[in-house]
C-alpha cells in the first residue's frame, strides 16, 4: 500500500470504533499526526479525548474486533473513495461548518469547489403535489440555472428531486445519514446505484453505520452547507426540514419555501417559514435564480444549451464550460 492508503486504512479503522466521532478523529490526528500512530498508541487516548472512563474503555476494547487489513479490502472492493480535511478536493463548503468532519466517504464525482447548487428538502411521506413541485423545481434549477441539486436520498421529496436532476442531465449530490455502504431506504436502491454512477453520494459516518435517528439532524448541516440556498417543499409541524433550515440560517444561506394548501398538514413547514419571514415565497425557479443572476443570463444559458458547439476547438469549449458553470 502507498503511504496515503496506509493512512486511510487506519483512519477508517479508527472511525469504526465504538463511540468514535469525527471530532475524536480530528483530535487524534492533531495530536499524533498519523492515523497509524494513533491506532497503535491507543493507551494514550485518555489524555487526548474528553470521554468518560467507561466510554473510553469501550472504545479501546472495540479495537480488538477491527482488523484494518480486512476493513481496507472491504472498502476497496466496494470502490469507496475518501477525502480528508487535509486534501485539496475536500469540499470547501464543509470547512466552515460546525464540527467539521475530518473524513468523508463518497461514491461518484466530487462537486467542483464553489459549485452553484441548491438543497431541496421536504417530507418523506409527501403527496403528489409535493412530488410534482420537487420535480419541477429541480428540473428548472438544472436547466435554467445550471445548478446542482443536493438532497438526502430519503423517500419522498428527496428522491423526486434527485431523479428530476438526473433526468434533466444535471448534477445531483446525496448526503447520507448512514454508512456509504448502506442503502437506506431500500426502496431507493435503484436511485442509489444511479447516484453512484452519475452523481455523488457522501457520508461522514463510518462504514456499516446504520440509519439511526440522531444521524439525520447531524447530516443536515452538510446538506445545507453544499447549497447556495435551501428550498423547502413540504413538511409537517415536527418535520426534520426545520433542522436543515436552522443550519442553513447559521451558515448564511438563503431559504425558500413553496406554498401549499391550507387544508394540508404537509404545508405547515413552508407556511410557517414564510409567515415568520424566514423564507422567501417562491412559485417558480426564477424566483430563486433572480437572487443570484439576472434573468437575461438565465435565458442565455438556455440558448447556449440548445446550440451546437461541437465544431469549436477544445480551448474554446473549456471557456464555454467555465462560463456555463458561472
C-alpha positions in Angstrom: 0.0 0.0 0.0 1.1 3.6 -0.6 1.6 5.8 2.4 -1.8 7.5 1.8 -3.6 4.2 1.5 -1.9 3.0 4.8 -3.1 6.2 6.5 -6.7 5.8 5.2 -6.7 2.1 6.3 -6.0 3.1 9.9 -8.2 6.2 9.7 -11.3 4.1 8.6 -10.4 1.6 11.3 -10.3 4.2 14.0 -13.6 5.6 12.8 -15.3 2.1 13.1 -14.6 2.0 16.9 -17.4 2.3 19.4 -18.2 6.0 20.3 -15.6 7.3 17.8 -16.9 10.5 16.3 -15.4 12.9 13.7 -14.3 15.3 16.4 -12.3 12.5 18.1 -10.6 11.7 14.8 -9.6 15.3 14.4 -8.2 15.4 18.0 -6.2 12.2 17.5 -4.8 13.3 14.1 -3.9 16.7 15.5 -2.1 15.1 18.4 -0.4 12.1 16.7 -0.1 13.5 13.1 -0.7 10.0 11.8 -3.6 7.5 11.8 -1.3 4.6 12.1 0.5 6.0 15.1 -2.9 6.9 16.7 -4.1 3.4 16.2 -1.0 1.8 17.8 -0.7 4.3 20.7 -4.2 3.7 22.0 -3.1 3.7 25.6 -2.5 7.5 25.3 -6.0 8.3 24.1 -7.3 9.1 27.6 -5.3 12.4 27.8 -6.5 13.5 24.3 -10.2 12.6 24.1 -12.7 14.1 26.5 -14.6 10.9 27.2 -16.0 9.3 30.4 -13.8 6.4 31.6 -16.3 3.7 30.7 -16.9 5.1 27.2 -13.1 5.3 26.6 -12.7 1.7 27.8 -15.5 0.5 25.5 -13.8 2.4 22.6 -10.5 0.8 23.3 -12.0 -2.7 23.8 -13.8 -2.5 20.4 -10.4 -2.1 18.8 -9.9 -5.9 19.2 -12.8 -6.5 16.8 -11.4 -4.4 14.0 -8.9 -5.8 11.5 -7.6 -2.9 9.5 -6.5 -5.1 6.5 -9.9 -6.7 6.2 -11.7 -3.4 6.5 -9.5 -1.8 3.9 -10.0 -4.7 1.5 -13.8 -4.5 2.0 -13.8 -0.7 1.3 -11.6 -1.0 -1.8 -13.7 -4.0 -3.0 -16.7 -1.7 -3.0 -14.9 1.1 -4.7 -15.3 3.5 -1.8 -13.4 6.8 -2.2 -12.2 9.0 0.6 -11.3 12.7 1.2 -10.0 14.3 4.3 -9.9 17.8 5.6 -6.2 17.9 4.6 -7.0 17.2 0.9 -7.4 19.8 -1.8 -10.5 18.1 -3.2 -12.3 18.2 0.2 -15.3 20.5 -0.3 -14.5 24.0 1.0 -18.2 24.4 2.0 -17.6 21.8 4.8 -14.6 23.6 6.2 -16.7 26.4 7.6 -19.4 24.5 9.4 -19.8 23.4 13.0 -17.9 20.2 13.8 -16.0 19.9 10.6 -15.9 16.2 9.5 -12.3 15.1 9.3 -13.0 12.1 7.0 -15.6 11.8 4.2 -16.6 8.7 2.3 -18.0 9.0 -1.2 -19.0 7.4 -4.4 -19.1 9.1 -7.8 -17.6 12.5 -8.7 -16.9 15.2 -6.1 -18.6 18.5 -6.9 -16.3 21.3 -8.1 -15.3 23.8 -5.4 -17.9 26.5 -5.2 -20.4 24.6 -7.4 -23.6 26.6 -7.8 -26.2 24.4 -6.1 -29.5 24.3 -4.1 -30.5 22.0 -1.3 -34.1 20.6 -1.7 -35.8 19.3 1.5 -39.3 18.1 2.3 -41.5 15.3 3.7 -40.7 11.7 3.3 -44.4 10.9 3.2 -45.2 13.6 0.7 -48.3 13.8 -1.5 -48.4 14.0 -5.3 -48.4 17.9 -5.2 -45.1 17.9 -3.2 -43.5 15.3 -5.5 -44.5 17.3 -8.6 -43.2 20.5 -7.1 -39.8 18.9 -6.2 -39.5 17.5 -9.7 -40.4 20.8 -11.4 -38.0 23.0 -9.2 -35.1 20.5 -9.5 -35.6 20.3 -13.3 -35.8 24.0 -13.8 -32.9 24.9 -11.5 -30.8 22.5 -13.5 -32.0 23.6 -17.0 -32.4 27.3 -16.3 -29.6 27.9 -13.8 -27.2 25.0 -14.4 -27.5 24.3 -10.7 -26.6 21.1 -8.9 -29.3 19.6 -6.7 -28.4 18.5 -3.2 -30.7 16.3 -1.1 -30.6 13.4 1.3 -31.8 10.4 -0.8 -34.8 9.9 1.6 -38.1 8.7 0.3 -40.5 11.3 -1.0 -39.3 14.8 -1.8 -35.6 14.0 -1.7 -35.9 11.1 -4.2 -38.1 13.1 -6.5 -35.6 15.9 -6.6 -32.6 13.6 -7.3 -34.5 11.7 -10.1 -35.6 15.0 -11.7 -32.0 16.3 -11.7 -30.7 13.1 -13.2 -33.4 13.0 -15.9 -32.6 16.7 -16.8 -29.0 15.7 -17.3 -27.9 17.7 -14.3 -25.6 17.1 -11.3 -27.0 15.8 -8.1 -25.5 15.1 -4.7 -26.9 12.9 -1.9 -25.8 13.3 1.7 -26.5 10.1 3.7 -27.4 9.6 7.3 -25.7 6.2 7.4 -22.5 4.5 6.2 -21.8 4.9 2.5 -22.1 1.1 2.0 -25.6 1.0 3.5 -28.6 1.6 1.1 -31.4 3.3 3.0 -34.2 3.3 2.4 -34.1 0.1 0.4 -36.9 1.4 -1.9 -34.2 3.8 -3.2 -31.8 1.1 -4.3 -32.1 2.0 -8.0 -31.6 5.7 -7.2 -28.5 4.8 -5.0 -26.9 3.0 -8.0 -27.7 5.8 -10.4 -26.2 8.4 -8.0 -23.1 6.2 -7.6 -22.6 6.2 -11.4 -23.9 9.6 -12.5 -23.8 11.8 -9.4 -22.2 11.8 -5.9 -23.0 10.1 -2.6 -21.4 11.4 0.6 -21.3 10.2 4.1 -19.5 11.3 7.3 -20.5 8.1 9.1 -18.3 5.0 9.4 -18.6 2.0 7.1 -21.6 -0.1 8.1 -23.2 2.6 10.2 -27.0 2.2 10.3 -29.6 4.9 9.7 -30.0 6.0 13.3 -32.5 8.7 14.2 -29.9 11.1 15.7 -27.8 10.8 12.5 -30.2 12.9 10.4 -30.2 16.2 12.2 -26.4 16.0 12.1 -26.1 15.2 8.4 -28.5 18.1 7.6 -25.7 20.6 8.4 -23.8 19.1 5.4 -26.8 19.3 3.2 -27.4 23.0 3.8 -23.7 23.8 3.6 -23.3 22.5 0.0 -26.2 24.6 -1.4 -26.3 28.3 -2.1 -29.8 28.1 -0.7 -32.4 25.7 0.8 -35.7 25.0 -0.9 -38.4 23.8 1.4 -41.2 21.9 -0.4 -43.4 20.2 2.2 -43.1 19.4 5.9 -45.3 18.9 9.0 -45.1 20.7 12.3 -42.4 18.4 13.6 -40.6 18.0 10.3 -36.8 17.5 10.0 -36.7 20.3 7.4 -36.5 22.7 10.3 -33.1 21.2 11.3 -31.8 21.9 7.8 -33.3 25.4 7.7 -31.7 26.2 11.1 -28.3 25.0 9.9 -28.8 27.0 6.7 -29.5 30.2 8.5 -26.4 29.7 10.7 -24.4 29.3 7.5 -25.9 32.4 5.9 -27.9 30.6 3.3 -31.0 31.9 1.5 -34.2 30.0 2.5 -37.0 29.5 0.0 -40.5 27.9 0.5 -43.2 26.7 -1.8 -46.7 27.4 -0.5 -49.3 24.6 -0.4 -52.9 24.0 0.6 -54.0 25.5 3.9 -56.0 22.3 4.4 -53.0 20.1 4.2 -50.8 19.4 7.2 -47.7 19.0 5.0 -48.0 22.7 4.2 -47.2 23.6 7.8 -43.4 24.0 7.5 -43.3 26.1 4.3 -46.2 28.3 5.5 -44.6 28.8 8.9 -41.3 29.8 7.4 -43.0 32.2 5.0 -45.2 33.7 7.7 -42.2 34.2 10.1 -40.2 36.0 7.3 -37.6 33.3 7.4 -38.2 32.1 3.9 -39.0 33.8 0.6 -42.2 32.6 -1.0 -41.5 31.1 -4.4 -43.7 29.8 -7.2 -41.1 29.1 -9.9 -37.3 28.5 -10.2 -36.8 32.1 -11.5 -37.9 33.4 -8.1 -34.7 31.7 -6.7 -32.4 32.3 -9.6 -33.1 36.0 -9.7 -31.3 36.4 -6.4 -28.1 35.0 -7.9 -28.2 36.1 -11.6 -30.2 38.4 -13.9 -32.9 36.7 -15.9 -31.2 37.7 -19.2 -28.3 35.5 -18.1 -30.7 32.6 -17.5 -32.2 33.0 -21.0 -28.6 33.0 -22.4 -27.8 29.7 -20.5 -30.9 28.1 -22.0 -30.0 29.4 -25.5 -26.4 28.1 -25.2 -27.6 24.7 -24.2 -29.6 24.4 -27.4 -26.6 25.4 -29.6 -24.1 23.1 -31.3 -20.5 23.9 -30.3 -19.0 20.6 -31.4 -17.0 22.2 -34.2 -15.3 24.6 -31.8 -11.7 24.0 -30.7 -11.1 22.4 -27.3 -9.8 25.6 -25.7 -13.0 27.4 -26.6 -15.1 24.6 -25.3 -13.3 24.8 -21.9 -14.0 28.5 -21.8 -17.7 27.9 -22.6 -17.9 25.2 -19.9 -16.4 27.6 -17.4 -18.9 30.3 -18.3 -21.8 27.9 -18.0 -20.6 26.9 -14.5 -20.9 30.6 -13.6 
